[in-house]
């Protein structure tokens, strides 16, 4: 079935109409409540700007963090509203609630081209409820903010794998459209799954094998190279009978990793050297050792230079690359070289004509933290979990509902 897009909605005309937009504005904040990576806000602007320019009354729904279904000041969207206003070059009102008196009164006062950002939708427990009727009630309240002639634009790719009121249930009530970002993300993921150019390389990092098991199972039979780094690599090393010292280890996943290595040993590539530390700290004592010789009590916090060299040789010759998960604790300078080296190899592949995708989450954060150019990659996704579930072959509720 065909999904209607933002362009279809604009062609119908939105001047004077209320339009609900589900954006993904879930950005990281520091201890002072300052945004450390505005990437998702920046990515949300084109859809909102297009609606503003067409004279819509725009009501934006978004979440931040994981509040417990009630208002929590540290998860307020206030800093997001300020940044969005700066990027749009216009005032963005922030409602004092989700669908309460303030949200309703502000929505009624909107004029053509105005933007209202609702407070964190997860302050309302119905947003994430497992009870369909509860979510439906919240969706009805959202619809009340834009009126019966309103429309819904789904532009928060980072949440399309969630069956939540602002993602899924609203689309069952209002005419629904895929925003610029969601349409682009789906197109990119289709390119990764439908006859990708070869050699096809996937780089997976992060802390836990269990988080990536399904995507390893789905992709290993389909790709030419699957590089494993980050904390998850130590469970694979342990599966080979190697000592991993005090490194992150999922003992319950060792047998699973043994099985993966037996089935996909020709595709899986593990680090051959590791940067180890005597403690988890930016100022820890460090050594680089062979992956077969991690000392007792020491923690592996990055892949070593020989691993970077070997992985880079594979990645720079690839024609398609998908990367999800850092190679080490890149937030500490002493353990950032592995992630930087792999990322630079992917940039080189891009410059040689490869189609390269950064799968959101910590990988996207690493690109910006390490000062790598956004245009060094074909696409930087805004949805890590959603990207992985798509590649696993799962149905994404927030996409399937747009097809109805």
C-alpha positions in Angstrom: 0.0 0.0 0.0 1.2 3.5 -0.7 1.9 5.9 2.1 0.8 9.5 1.6 3.6 12.1 2.2 3.9 15.6 3.3 3.9 16.7 -0.3 0.5 15.2 -0.8 -0.8 17.1 2.2 0.7 20.4 1.0 -0.9 19.8 -2.4 -4.3 19.4 -0.7 -3.7 22.7 1.1 -3.1 23.3 4.8 -3.6 27.1 5.1 -5.7 27.7 8.2 -5.8 24.0 9.1 -4.4 22.5 12.3 -1.7 19.9 11.7 -0.4 17.6 14.4 3.2 16.7 13.9 4.9 13.9 15.8 8.6 14.8 15.8 11.5 13.1 17.5 13.1 15.8 19.7 14.6 13.4 22.2 18.0 15.1 22.4 20.7 14.5 25.1 21.0 17.1 27.9 24.0 17.7 30.2 23.7 18.1 34.0 22.8 21.8 33.5 19.9 21.0 31.1 21.8 22.2 28.1 21.4 20.3 24.8 24.6 18.5 23.9 23.6 17.3 20.4 20.7 19.1 18.6 20.8 16.7 15.6 17.3 15.4 16.0 15.9 18.9 16.4 17.7 20.0 13.2 16.4 17.0 11.4 12.8 17.9 12.4 12.9 21.4 11.0 12.2 20.8 7.3 8.8 19.3 7.8 7.7 21.9 10.4 9.1 24.7 8.2 7.2 23.5 5.2 3.9 23.5 7.1 4.6 26.9 8.6 5.4 28.3 5.1 2.1 26.9 3.8 0.1 28.6 6.5 -0.8 25.6 8.8 -1.4 25.9 12.5 1.3 23.5 13.7 1.0 21.5 16.9 4.1 19.5 17.6 4.1 16.4 19.8 7.4 15.0 21.2 9.0 13.3 24.2 12.2 13.6 26.1 13.8 10.9 28.2 11.8 8.4 30.2 9.6 10.2 32.8 7.3 8.0 34.8 4.1 9.0 33.3 3.8 12.3 35.2 5.3 15.8 35.0 9.0 16.0 35.8 10.9 19.3 35.4 14.1 17.7 34.3 12.4 16.2 31.3 10.6 19.4 30.3 10.8 20.3 26.6 11.6 23.9 27.5 15.2 23.8 26.1 14.0 22.0 23.0 11.4 24.7 22.4 14.1 27.4 22.6 16.4 25.6 20.2 13.5 24.9 17.8 12.5 28.5 17.8 16.1 29.5 17.0 16.3 27.1 14.1 12.9 28.1 12.7 13.6 31.8 13.2 10.2 32.3 14.9 8.5 32.0 18.2 7.6 28.5 19.4 5.1 28.4 22.2 5.5 25.7 24.8 2.3 24.4 26.4 2.4 24.0 30.1 0.8 20.6 29.8 0.2 17.8 27.3 -3.5 18.0 26.4 -4.8 20.1 29.4 -6.2 23.5 29.8 -3.0 25.4 28.7 -2.5 23.2 25.6 -6.1 23.6 24.5 -6.3 27.4 25.1 -3.0 27.9 23.3 -4.1 25.8 20.3 -7.3 27.7 20.0 -5.3 30.9 19.8 -3.0 29.8 17.0 -3.0 31.8 13.7 -1.8 30.7 10.3 2.0 29.8 10.5 2.1 29.5 14.3 3.9 26.7 16.1 2.9 25.2 19.4 5.0 22.5 21.1 3.1 20.4 23.6 4.9 19.5 26.8 6.6 16.1 27.0 3.9 13.6 25.8 5.3 11.0 28.2 4.1 13.1 31.1 0.7 11.5 30.4 0.7 7.8 31.3 -1.7 7.1 28.4 1.0 7.8 25.8 2.8 4.5 26.5 -0.1 2.5 27.9 -0.6 -1.1 26.9 -4.4 -0.5 27.1 -5.7 0.4 23.6 -8.6 2.3 25.0 -6.4 4.5 27.2 -4.2 5.4 24.2 -7.3 6.1 22.1 -8.5 8.6 24.7 -5.3 10.5 24.6 -5.3 10.4 20.8 -8.8 11.9 20.8 -7.5 14.7 23.1 -4.6 15.4 20.6 -7.1 15.6 17.8 -9.2 18.1 19.7 -6.2 20.5 19.6 -6.4 20.7 15.8 -10.0 20.1 15.0 -11.9 17.7 12.9 -10.4 19.1 9.6 -6.9 18.6 11.0 -4.2 16.3 9.7 -1.4 14.2 11.2 2.2 14.1 10.0 4.4 11.4 11.3 8.0 12.7 11.3 9.6 11.1 14.4 11.4 8.1 12.9 13.0 7.4 16.2 9.7 6.3 17.7 7.9 4.6 14.7 8.7 1.2 16.3 6.5 2.1 19.3 2.7 1.6 19.4 2.1 4.8 21.3 -0.7 7.3 21.3 1.1 10.1 19.5 2.7 7.7 17.0 0.1 5.1 16.2 -3.3 5.9 17.6 -3.5 9.5 16.3 -3.0 8.1 12.8 -6.1 6.0 13.1 -8.2 9.0 13.7 -6.9 11.7 11.4 -5.8 11.8 7.7 -2.1 10.7 8.0 1.1 11.5 6.1 4.7 10.6 6.3 6.9 13.7 7.0 10.1 14.5 5.1 12.3 12.7 7.7 10.3 9.5 8.0 9.9 9.2 4.2 13.7 9.7 3.8 14.6 7.2 6.5 12.4 4.5 5.1 13.8 5.0 1.6 17.4 4.7 3.0 16.5 1.5 4.9 14.9 0.0 1.8 18.2 0.6 -0.1 20.0 -1.4 2.6 17.6 -4.3 2.4 16.7 -4.5 -1.3 19.7 -5.5 -3.5 22.4 -3.4 -1.8 25.6 -2.8 -3.7 28.4 -5.2 -2.8 30.6 -5.7 -0.9 28.1 -5.0 1.9 29.7 -4.3 5.3 27.9 -3.9 8.7 29.7 -2.5 11.8 28.0 -3.2 15.1 29.2 -1.9 18.5 27.6 -0.9 21.8 27.6 -2.7 25.1 25.4 -5.8 24.9 25.2 -8.7 22.5 21.6 -9.2 23.6 20.7 -5.8 22.2 22.1 -6.7 18.8 21.4 -10.4 18.6 18.4 -10.1 16.4 20.1 -7.8 13.9 23.2 -10.1 13.8 20.9 -13.1 13.1 19.1 -11.1 10.4 22.1 -9.6 8.6 24.9 -12.1 9.0 23.5 -14.3 6.2 23.1 -11.3 3.9 26.3 -9.3 4.2 29.9 -9.8 3.2 31.5 -8.4 6.3 30.1 -8.0 9.9 32.5 -6.1 12.2 31.9 -6.5 16.0 33.3 -3.9 18.4 32.4 -2.1 21.6 31.5 -3.8 24.9 29.7 -6.6 23.0 32.9 -8.0 21.5 34.1 -9.3 24.9 31.3 -11.9 25.1 32.4 -13.1 21.6 36.1 -13.3 22.8 35.0 -15.2 25.8 33.1 -17.6 23.5 36.5 -18.3 21.9 37.8 -19.3 25.3 39.8 -16.1 25.8 40.2 -14.2 29.1 38.5 -10.8 29.1 39.6 -9.5 32.5 37.1 -7.1 34.1 35.6 -6.2 30.7 31.9 -6.1 30.1 30.6 -9.7 29.8 27.2 -11.3 29.3 27.9 -14.8 30.5 24.4 -15.9 29.6 25.2 -15.0 26.0 28.5 -17.0 25.6 26.8 -20.1 24.1 24.9 -17.9 21.7 28.1 -16.3 20.6 29.7 -19.7 20.1 26.8 -20.6 17.9 27.1 -17.4 15.9 30.8 -17.9 15.4 30.3 -21.4 14.2 27.6 -20.4 11.7 29.0 -17.1 10.5 32.7 -17.3 11.2 33.6 -16.4 7.6 31.7 -13.1 8.0 32.2 -12.0 11.6 35.3 -10.0 12.4 36.4 -9.4 16.0 39.1 -7.1 17.3 42.7 -8.5 17.4 43.9 -5.9 20.0 42.3 -4.0 22.8 42.9 -0.8 24.7 42.6 -1.8 28.4 42.3 0.4 31.5 42.8 -0.2 35.2 39.5 1.5 35.9 36.5 3.1 34.2 37.7 6.6 34.2 39.0 9.3 31.8 42.3 9.4 33.6 42.8 5.6 33.9 46.1 4.0 33.3 45.9 2.3 29.8 47.7 -0.3 27.8 47.2 -1.8 24.3 47.3 -5.6 24.4 46.4 -8.4 22.0 42.8 -9.5 22.4 44.2 -12.9 23.5 46.0 -11.3 26.5 43.7 -9.0 28.4 45.1 -8.9 32.0 43.0 -10.0 35.0 41.1 -7.1 36.5 41.7 -4.7 33.6 38.8 -3.5 31.5 38.7 -3.3 27.7 37.4 0.1 26.7 38.3 0.4 23.1 39.6 -1.6 20.1 43.3 -1.2 19.4 45.1 0.3 16.3 45.7 -3.1 14.6 42.0 -3.8 14.8 41.2 -0.4 13.3 43.7 -1.1 10.5 42.1 -4.5 9.7 38.5 -3.2 9.9 39.4 -0.2 7.8 40.8 -2.4 5.0 37.4 -4.1 4.8 35.3 -0.9 5.1 37.1 1.3 2.7 36.5 -1.2 -0.1 32.8 -1.7 0.7 30.1 -0.4 -1.6 27.4 -0.4 1.1 28.0 0.2 4.9 25.7 0.3 7.8 27.2 1.3 11.2 25.4 1.1 14.6 27.2 1.4 17.8 30.6 2.8 18.9 33.8 0.8 19.1 34.7 2.0 22.6 34.0 4.6 25.3 34.4 7.4 22.9 33.2 10.0 25.5 36.7 9.6 27.0 39.5 10.8 24.8 41.7 7.9 25.7 39.2 5.4 24.3 37.9 7.3 21.2 40.5 6.3 18.6 38.7 3.1 17.7 35.4 4.7 16.9 37.2 7.6 15.2 39.2 5.2 13.0 36.3 3.1 11.9 34.2 6.2 11.2 37.0 7.7 9.1 37.2 4.5 7.1 33.5 4.8 6.4 34.0 8.4 5.4 36.7 7.2 2.9 34.3 4.6 1.6 31.7 7.3 1.0 34.2 9.4 -0.9 34.8 6.4 -3.2 31.1 6.2 -4.0 29.8 3.8 -1.3 26.3 4.2 0.2 26.9 4.6 3.9 24.4 4.8 6.8 25.0 5.8 10.4 22.3 4.0 12.4 21.4 6.8 14.8 21.8 6.7 18.6 25.3 6.7 20.0 26.8 6.3 16.5 25.3 9.6 15.4 26.4 11.2 18.7 29.9 9.9 18.1 30.1 11.5 14.7 29.3 14.9 16.2 31.3 14.5 19.4 34.4 13.5 17.4 34.0 16.4 15.0 33.5 14.2 11.9 31.6 15.8 9.0 28.0 14.9 8.6 28.4 14.9 4.9 31.1 12.3 5.2 28.2 9.8 5.3 25.4 9.2 2.8 22.8 9.3 5.7 22.8 9.7 9.4 19.7 8.2 10.9 17.7 9.7 13.8 16.4 6.4 15.0 18.8 3.7 16.2 16.2 1.3 17.6 13.8 1.8 14.7 16.6 1.3 12.2 17.7 -2.0 13.8 14.1 -3.3 14.0 13.5 -2.5 10.4 16.7 -4.3 9.4 15.6 -7.3 11.6 12.5 -7.5 9.4 10.1 -6.5 12.1 6.9 -4.5 11.3 7.1 -1.0 12.6 3.7 0.1 13.9 4.2 3.7 13.2 5.0 2.9 9.6 2.4 0.3 9.0 -0.4 2.5 10.3 0.5 5.1 7.7 -0.3 2.5 5.0 -3.9 2.1 6.2 
